Amino acid sequence: MMPQERNGDEAMVILQTLLCVMREKNLLSRADIEDLCSRVAMRAAQAERDPIPCCAQAANAAAHEMAKIGDYIGKHYGGKHRRI
């Protein structure tokens, strides 16, 4: 069995890679990635009122990780920022 802190590492690697591949193939724009970052952060900020139950700590960790992924993809692949 895997240690508790490693649960989800495999899924994280798959999802990070999927986001990069989708951006590389222009299936996602930089604006799409920024929108996703924003939505994850919003969900983390409102975890206790979220209609889809989630752990507040996990939601905050997801928002932090998504911000790192968004920064990496933005720097590596470039593209136009989303309109606010």
N, C-alpha and C positions, 0 to 999 in steps of 0.2 A: 504494500500500500504506500501511497505517496504521502509525504508530510502535509499537514493541514495548510501551511502557508504557500504551498505550491499548487494547490487546487486552482484550476483556472489558467495556469501559465500557458498550457498548450492552446487553449482557446484564444488567449490574448495574442499569441504569436500568429495564429491563423488569421484572426481579424485584422491585425496590423498589416500583415502581408496582403490580405484581400483589399484593404483600403488603398494601399500603395499600387497594387496592380490595376485597380479600377481607375485610379487617378492617372496612372501611366497611359492607360488606353483611352483616356478622356471620357470615361463613363461617368466620372465625377469631376466637377470643377473645383477650383480652390474655394469658390463661394459655397459650394455644397459642403465641403469639409468644415468651413467656418460655421455654417449653419448647424451642422451636426455638433460641433463643439459647444455652440451656444445652447442647443437643446439639452445636451447632457448636463451642462452647468446649471441650467434652469431646473432640471429634474433633481439634481443634487441639492439645490437650494430649497426645494419644496418637497423633500423626500417624505416627510411625515404626512403630507396631504396628497401624495401621488396616488392616482387611481390604480396604478399597477404597483402593488406592494414591493418595496425594496428596503434594504438596510441602509440607513443614512450614511454610515461609515463607508460602505461599499460604493454608494452613489458618489460620495466625495472623491474617493480613490479613482473611480471611473472618470469623473470630470477632470481630475489632474492628469490622468493618463491620456485622455482624449486631447487635452491642450498640448501635451508633448507631441503626440502624433500629428496634430494639426500644424504645429510649428515646423516639424521635420518635413512634412509633405509640402508645406508652403515654400520652404527654403529650397528643397530639392527639385520640385517640379514647377514652381512659380505659378503664374496665372493671375487673373484679376480677382481682387477682393470683392466680397459681397457688398451690395448696397445696403445702407442702413436707413 
